[in-house]
Amino acid sequence: MNVIDLQSVRDAREQAAFEAYVSAKAVADETLRILDMAAAVKAWNAFVELTCPTAREQEGLLG
C-alpha cells in the first residue's frame, strides 16, 4: 500500500505556483507590457489561493 504525504503534495503545489509567479513577474518587469503584468497578477492570485484558502486569510496577507 502506498502512503501519500498530503502536506508534501500541498507544499509542492504551493512551491510550483510561487515559482510560476516569480517567472511571470520577471517577464513583466523586463517587458513592462500590460499583458505580461496581467499574467503575473494571475500567477500571484493562483499562489495566494493555494496558500490562503479563505477570504479572511487572503485579506490578512494583503492588508
Secondary structure, DSSP 8 states (H G I E B T S, - for coil): -----HHHHHHHHHHHHHHHHHHHHHHHHHH--HHHHHHHHHHHHHHHHHH--SHHHHHHHH-
